[in-house]
Amino acid sequence: MASDLAAAKAKYTGRPRESIKILYDHELLNAPGKSIVGLELSYAPGGWSPPHRHAGATAVALVLEGEFLSGMNGNPPKVYKAGEKFVELPGCHHTVSDNASQTESMKAIVVLVVDTAVLRGEKGYAALTEIDEGWEEA
């Protein structure tokens, strides 16, 4: 099992990681205990994110530029182009999250509806992305 993880991680060695910018964060008065958070997600050419989940949030991603290779829950990854969107339901395991291009950047807006307590906890915004065990240092 450890060798499988090492082999998987070797595929990403030297590739750039994602860049995330918080655009907004609002508590939802009509949904007590919930907040909505908007993020700008950017990948340089060849960029990627390790396998992860989003703290029980519902996430909706809209690709603005480039092509986003996304695979969830062990299903085959799909390429989403500018103008296309996808949804991650609570508990979804985002197993593949890559820029589909080695030469062009990718940018997306991601909107998450999450328990406000997750954001106000010790980890703050870092709690929104729960990286799989063994990938933390990738």
GROMACS elastic network, one bead per residue, 0.5 to 0.9 nm:
[ bonds ]
;  ai    aj funct       b0    kb
    1     4     6  0.50706   500
    1     5     6  0.64434   500
    1     6     6  0.87230   500
    2     5     6  0.51388   500
    2     6     6  0.62059   500
    2     7     6  0.86452   500
    2   134     6  0.88320   500
    3     7     6  0.60794   500
    3     8     6  0.85283   500
    4     7     6  0.51476   500
    4     8     6  0.61772   500
    4     9     6  0.86167   500
    5     8     6  0.50461   500
    5     9     6  0.60702   500
    5    10     6  0.85390   500
    5   134     6  0.75173   500
    5   135     6  0.84440   500
    6     9     6  0.51106   500
    6    10     6  0.60964   500
    6    11     6  0.89641   500
    7    10     6  0.51463   500
    7    11     6  0.69126   500
    8    11     6  0.56416   500
    8    12     6  0.75804   500
    9    12     6  0.54778   500
    9    13     6  0.66407   500
    9    50     6  0.87897   500
    9   135     6  0.76366   500
    9   138     6  0.70480   500
   10    13     6  0.51669   500
   10    14     6  0.88704   500
   11    14     6  0.88517   500
   11    15     6  0.86854   500
   12    15     6  0.54816   500
   12    16     6  0.84229   500
   12    47     6  0.88417   500
   12    48     6  0.78405   500
   12    50     6  0.89435   500
   12   138     6  0.78819   500
   13    16     6  0.86973   500
   13   138     6  0.76967   500
   15    45     6  0.87287   500
   15    46     6  0.61731   500
   15    47     6  0.59355   500
   15    48     6  0.73028   500
   16    43     6  0.76575   500
   16    44     6  0.66619   500
   16    45     6  0.79431   500
   16    46     6  0.67533   500
   16    48     6  0.66004   500
   16    49     6  0.88206   500
   17    43     6  0.70056   500
   17    44     6  0.78898   500
   17    46     6  0.87682   500
   17    47     6  0.53386   500
   17    48     6  0.51698   500
   17    49     6  0.58700   500
   17    50     6  0.84485   500
   17   138     6  0.86849   500
   18    41     6  0.69096   500
   18    42     6  0.58395   500
   18    43     6  0.50237   500
   18    44     6  0.74449   500
   18    47     6  0.61318   500
   18    48     6  0.57361   500
   18    49     6  0.58084   500
   18    98     6  0.87082   500
   19    40     6  0.80509   500
   19    41     6  0.58827   500
   19    42     6  0.50682   500
   19    43     6  0.63527   500
   19    44     6  0.84111   500
   20    39     6  0.65282   500
   20    40     6  0.56825   500
   20    42     6  0.64443   500
   21    38     6  0.86539   500
   21    39     6  0.55858   500
   21    40     6  0.50704   500
   21    41     6  0.67225   500
   21    42     6  0.84929   500
   22    25     6  0.77286   500
   22    37     6  0.75254   500
   22    38     6  0.62012   500
   22    40     6  0.65124   500
   22    41     6  0.89858   500
   22   125     6  0.86341   500
   23    37     6  0.74740   500
   23    38     6  0.51560   500
   23    39     6  0.52663   500
   23    40     6  0.66813   500
   24    36     6  0.79187   500
   24    37     6  0.55689   500
   24    38     6  0.51086   500
   24    39     6  0.72587   500
   25    35     6  0.68531   500
   25    36     6  0.57554   500
   25    38     6  0.65399   500
   26    29     6  0.89336   500
   26    34     6  0.87777   500
   26    35     6  0.54520   500
   26    36     6  0.54141   500
   26    37     6  0.65836   500
   27    30     6  0.89672   500
   27    31     6  0.82856   500
   27    32     6  0.78945   500
   27    33     6  0.75403   500
   27    34     6  0.60406   500
   27    36     6  0.63785   500
   27    37     6  0.87879   500
   27   116     6  0.68674   500
   28    31     6  0.52177   500
   28    32     6  0.63235   500
   28    33     6  0.74902   500
   28    34     6  0.56497   500
   28    35     6  0.51971   500
   28    36     6  0.67658   500
   28   116     6  0.88924   500
   29    32     6  0.56912   500
   29    33     6  0.83211   500
   29    34     6  0.81198   500
   29    35     6  0.86468   500
   30    34     6  0.88178   500
   31    34     6  0.57148   500
   31    35     6  0.80992   500
   32    35     6  0.84018   500
   32   116     6  0.87238   500
   33   114     6  0.85122   500
   33   115     6  0.57604   500
   33   116     6  0.54079   500
   33   117     6  0.72210   500
   34   113     6  0.66286   500
   34   114     6  0.55457   500
   34   117     6  0.81056   500
   35   112     6  0.80419   500
   35   113     6  0.56679   500
   35   114     6  0.54573   500
   35   115     6  0.61138   500
   35   116     6  0.51277   500
   35   117     6  0.89244   500
   35   119     6  0.83679   500
   36   111     6  0.68809   500
   36   112     6  0.55826   500
   36   114     6  0.64594   500
   36   115     6  0.88203   500
   36   116     6  0.84947   500
   37   110     6  0.81478   500
   37   111     6  0.56515   500
   37   112     6  0.51617   500
   37   113     6  0.65415   500
   37   114     6  0.77979   500
   38   109     6  0.69892   500
   38   110     6  0.57997   500
   38   112     6  0.64797   500
   39   108     6  0.82165   500
   39   109     6  0.56694   500
   39   110     6  0.50589   500
   39   111     6  0.62957   500
   39   112     6  0.81794   500
   40   107     6  0.70747   500
   40   108     6  0.58887   500
   40   110     6  0.63408   500
   40   111     6  0.89205   500
   41   106     6  0.81532   500
   41   107     6  0.56425   500
   41   108     6  0.51431   500
   41   109     6  0.60908   500
   41   110     6  0.69058   500
   42    47     6  0.84053   500
   42    99     6  0.87964   500
   42   105     6  0.73720   500
   42   106     6  0.56674   500
   42   108     6  0.64898   500
   42   109     6  0.88124   500
   43    46     6  0.73912   500
   43    48     6  0.65928   500
   43    49     6  0.87863   500
   43    68     6  0.88562   500
   43    98     6  0.76667   500
   43    99     6  0.59629   500
   43   104     6  0.89631   500
   43   105     6  0.57458   500
   43   106     6  0.50829   500
   43   107     6  0.64209   500
   43   108     6  0.89413   500
   44    47     6  0.50046   500
   44    48     6  0.83782   500
   44    99     6  0.73858   500
   44   101     6  0.88724   500
   44   102     6  0.83057   500
   44   103     6  0.83662   500
   44   104     6  0.71418   500
   44   106     6  0.65936   500
   44   107     6  0.88033   500
   45    99     6  0.64976   500
   45   100     6  0.81839   500
   45   101     6  0.57945   500
   45   104     6  0.50473   500
   45   106     6  0.73994   500
   46    98     6  0.72401   500
   46    99     6  0.56058   500
   46   100     6  0.71291   500
   46   101     6  0.59246   500
   46   103     6  0.72151   500
   46   104     6  0.81797   500
   46   105     6  0.81126   500
   47    97     6  0.88360   500
   47    98     6  0.59239   500
   47    99     6  0.52960   500
   47   100     6  0.84474   500
   47   101     6  0.84340   500
   47   102     6  0.79748   500
   47   105     6  0.82029   500
   47   106     6  0.84760   500
   48    96     6  0.82782   500
   48    97     6  0.57685   500
   48    99     6  0.60443   500
   49    52     6  0.80480   500
   49    96     6  0.76552   500
   49    97     6  0.54176   500
   49    98     6  0.63807   500
   49   131     6  0.88613   500
   49   138     6  0.89140   500
   50    94     6  0.85383   500
   50    95     6  0.75070   500
   50    96     6  0.74457   500
   50    97     6  0.71015   500
   50    98     6  0.88497   500
   50   131     6  0.64689   500
   50   132     6  0.73324   500
   50   135     6  0.62840   500
   50   136     6  0.79806   500
   50   138     6  0.71857   500
   51    93     6  0.72465   500
   51    94     6  0.55975   500
   51    96     6  0.62517   500
   51    97     6  0.72847   500
   51   130     6  0.85767   500
   51   131     6  0.60470   500
   51   132     6  0.56599   500
   51   135     6  0.74675   500
   52    92     6  0.86074   500
   52    93     6  0.59759   500
   52    94     6  0.53202   500
   52    95     6  0.66094   500
   52    96     6  0.88015   500
   52    97     6  0.89615   500
   52   129     6  0.63418   500
   52   130     6  0.52967   500
   52   132     6  0.53231   500
   53    56     6  0.75638   500
   53    57     6  0.85333   500
   53    90     6  0.84043   500
   53    91     6  0.64987   500
   53    92     6  0.61037   500
   53    93     6  0.51417   500
   53    94     6  0.59927   500
   53    95     6  0.86971   500
   53   128     6  0.80429   500
   53   129     6  0.58764   500
   53   130     6  0.51513   500
   53   131     6  0.67355   500
   53   132     6  0.77713   500
   54    57     6  0.54325   500
   54    58     6  0.76970   500
   54    59     6  0.76797   500
   54    88     6  0.85771   500
   54    90     6  0.73792   500
   54    91     6  0.71859   500
   54    92     6  0.76081   500
   54    93     6  0.82539   500
   54    94     6  0.86092   500
   54   112     6  0.84044   500
   54   114     6  0.85095   500
   54   127     6  0.79161   500
   54   128     6  0.51538   500
   54   130     6  0.60150   500
   54   131     6  0.88408   500
   55    58     6  0.89397   500
   55    90     6  0.76659   500
   55    91     6  0.73809   500
   55   114     6  0.73848   500
   55   115     6  0.84255   500
   55   118     6  0.73872   500
   55   127     6  0.66473   500
   55   128     6  0.53849   500
   55   129     6  0.64784   500
   55   130     6  0.64486   500
   56    89     6  0.79962   500
   56    91     6  0.52863   500
   56    92     6  0.80964   500
   56   113     6  0.88425   500
   56   114     6  0.66866   500
   56   115     6  0.77929   500
   56   128     6  0.85705   500
   57    88     6  0.81449   500
   57    89     6  0.70105   500
   57    91     6  0.74455   500
   57    92     6  0.88613   500
   57   112     6  0.59860   500
   57   113     6  0.53765   500
   57   115     6  0.72588   500
   57   128     6  0.78801   500
   58    87     6  0.73373   500
   58    88     6  0.57640   500
   58    90     6  0.50972   500
   58    91     6  0.84217   500
   58    92     6  0.86388   500
   58   111     6  0.81598   500
   58   112     6  0.55126   500
   58   113     6  0.52973   500
   58   114     6  0.67771   500
   59    86     6  0.83676   500
   59    87     6  0.56892   500
   59    89     6  0.65895   500
   59    90     6  0.79389   500
   59   110     6  0.65249   500
   59   111     6  0.55667   500
   59   113     6  0.66206   500
   59   114     6  0.86871   500
   60    85     6  0.70356   500
   60    86     6  0.58480   500
   60    88     6  0.63508   500
   60    89     6  0.86750   500
   60   109     6  0.82066   500
   60   110     6  0.55652   500
   60   111     6  0.52577   500
   60   112     6  0.65214   500
   60   113     6  0.89068   500
   61    84     6  0.83976   500
   61    85     6  0.53577   500
   61    86     6  0.54758   500
   61    87     6  0.64136   500
   61    88     6  0.82763   500
   61   108     6  0.64270   500
   61   109     6  0.56883   500
   61   111     6  0.64783   500
   61   112     6  0.87750   500
   62    80     6  0.87457   500
   62    82     6  0.76782   500
   62    83     6  0.65230   500
   62    84     6  0.58873   500
   62    86     6  0.68892   500
   62   107     6  0.87517   500
   62   108     6  0.53842   500
   62   109     6  0.52936   500
   62   110     6  0.64265   500
   62   111     6  0.86285   500
   63    66     6  0.73649   500
   63    67     6  0.72736   500
   63    68     6  0.70594   500
   63    80     6  0.69187   500
   63    81     6  0.62441   500
   63    83     6  0.56340   500
   63    84     6  0.57642   500
   63    85     6  0.62229   500
   63    86     6  0.88781   500
   63   106     6  0.76768   500
   63   107     6  0.61308   500
   63   109     6  0.65323   500
   63   110     6  0.86273   500
   64    67     6  0.87481   500
   64    81     6  0.79596   500
   64    83     6  0.60205   500
   64    84     6  0.81641   500
   64   106     6  0.75716   500
   64   107     6  0.54630   500
   64   108     6  0.50347   500
   64   109     6  0.70746   500
   65    68     6  0.88245   500
   65    81     6  0.74028   500
   65    82     6  0.50423   500
   65    83     6  0.80858   500
   65   104     6  0.89569   500
   65   105     6  0.72687   500
   65   106     6  0.51979   500
   65   107     6  0.50239   500
   65   108     6  0.68819   500
   66    80     6  0.85875   500
   66    81     6  0.61834   500
   66    82     6  0.59302   500
   66    99     6  0.78606   500
   66   100     6  0.79540   500
   66   101     6  0.76148   500
   66   104     6  0.64900   500
   66   105     6  0.59329   500
   66   107     6  0.66539   500
   66   108     6  0.87976   500
   67    79     6  0.62710   500
   67    80     6  0.55684   500
   67    82     6  0.65524   500
   67    98     6  0.87969   500
   67    99     6  0.61899   500
   67   100     6  0.53455   500
   67   101     6  0.67508   500
   67   104     6  0.84668   500
   67   105     6  0.81460   500
   67   106     6  0.58913   500
   67   107     6  0.82614   500
   68    78     6  0.80780   500
   68    79     6  0.54768   500
   68    80     6  0.50847   500
   68    81     6  0.65017   500
   68    82     6  0.85476   500
   68    97     6  0.72982   500
   68    98     6  0.60712   500
   68    99     6  0.50085   500
   68   100     6  0.54053   500
   68   101     6  0.82607   500
   68   106     6  0.66220   500
   68   107     6  0.82481   500
   68   108     6  0.83147   500
   69    77     6  0.62040   500
   69    78     6  0.55634   500
   69    80     6  0.63719   500
   69    81     6  0.89458   500
   69    96     6  0.69799   500
   69    97     6  0.58473   500
   69    98     6  0.50530   500
   69    99     6  0.58697   500
   69   100     6  0.51146   500
   69   101     6  0.88893   500
   70    76     6  0.85410   500
   70    77     6  0.50720   500
   70    78     6  0.54311   500
   70    79     6  0.63660   500
   70    80     6  0.74788   500
   70    86     6  0.89162   500
   70    94     6  0.74312   500
   70    95     6  0.77798   500
   70    96     6  0.52127   500
   70    98     6  0.65990   500
   70    99     6  0.87218   500
   70   100     6  0.88529   500
   71    74     6  0.68249   500
   71    75     6  0.59532   500
   71    76     6  0.58296   500
   71    78     6  0.62080   500
   71    79     6  0.88290   500
   71    93     6  0.86191   500
   71    94     6  0.60835   500
   71    95     6  0.55881   500
   71    97     6  0.66401   500
   72    75     6  0.56034   500
   72    76     6  0.76574   500
   72    77     6  0.71084   500
   72    88     6  0.79861   500
   72    92     6  0.67502   500
   72    93     6  0.55347   500
   72    95     6  0.53207   500
   72    96     6  0.67029   500
   72    97     6  0.87343   500
   73    76     6  0.88623   500
   73    92     6  0.63389   500
   73    94     6  0.63607   500
   73    95     6  0.64500   500
   74    77     6  0.83730   500
   74    93     6  0.78543   500
   74    94     6  0.82669   500
   74    95     6  0.64537   500
   74    96     6  0.85978   500
   75    78     6  0.89504   500
   75    95     6  0.85496   500
   76    96     6  0.88939   500
   77    95     6  0.85905   500
   77    96     6  0.66080   500
   77    97     6  0.85900   500
   79   100     6  0.69097   500
   80    83     6  0.82292   500
   80    84     6  0.57144   500
   80    85     6  0.69521   500
   80    86     6  0.80595   500
   80   100     6  0.87927   500
   81    84     6  0.55700   500
   81    85     6  0.83429   500
   82    85     6  0.84682   500
   82   106     6  0.87960   500
   82   107     6  0.86362   500
   82   108     6  0.83938   500
   88    91     6  0.81641   500
   88    92     6  0.57892   500
   88    93     6  0.83164   500
   88    94     6  0.79752   500
   89    92     6  0.54331   500
   90    93     6  0.89752   500
   90   114     6  0.89778   500
   94    97     6  0.67788   500
   98   101     6  0.84957   500
   99   102     6  0.74381   500
   99   104     6  0.83589   500
   99   105     6  0.72598   500
   99   106     6  0.60151   500
   99   107     6  0.89527   500
  100   104     6  0.86585   500
  100   106     6  0.81790   500
  101   104     6  0.55833   500
  101   105     6  0.72666   500
  101   106     6  0.80391   500
  102   105     6  0.81878   500
  112   128     6  0.87385   500
  113   116     6  0.88473   500
  114   117     6  0.84397   500
  114   118     6  0.72241   500
  114   119     6  0.80215   500
  114   128     6  0.82344   500
  115   118     6  0.55438   500
  115   119     6  0.73077   500
  116   119     6  0.53677   500
  116   120     6  0.63429   500
  116   121     6  0.87175   500
  117   120     6  0.50313   500
  117   121     6  0.59681   500
  118   121     6  0.54092   500
  118   122     6  0.85232   500
  118   123     6  0.80748   500
  118   124     6  0.70128   500
  118   125     6  0.81125   500
  118   127     6  0.65143   500
  118   128     6  0.74544   500
  119   122     6  0.82232   500
  119   123     6  0.74201   500
  119   125     6  0.56146   500
  119   126     6  0.82710   500
  119   127     6  0.68205   500
  119   128     6  0.74005   500
  120   123     6  0.78219   500
  120   124     6  0.55769   500
  120   125     6  0.82443   500
  121   124     6  0.54941   500
  121   125     6  0.87983   500
  121   127     6  0.80563   500
  122   127     6  0.84360   500
  123   126     6  0.54046   500
  123   127     6  0.53190   500
  123   128     6  0.87735   500
  124   127     6  0.58120   500
  124   128     6  0.78890   500
  125   128     6  0.55410   500
  125   129     6  0.80853   500
  126   129     6  0.61688   500
  126   130     6  0.80439   500
  127   130     6  0.63726   500
  130   133     6  0.88770   500
  131   134     6  0.84320   500
  131   135     6  0.64624   500
  131   136     6  0.60521   500
  132   135     6  0.56565   500
  132   136     6  0.69910   500
  133   136     6  0.65569   500
  134   137     6  0.74271   500
  134   138     6  0.82270   500
  135   138     6  0.52033   500
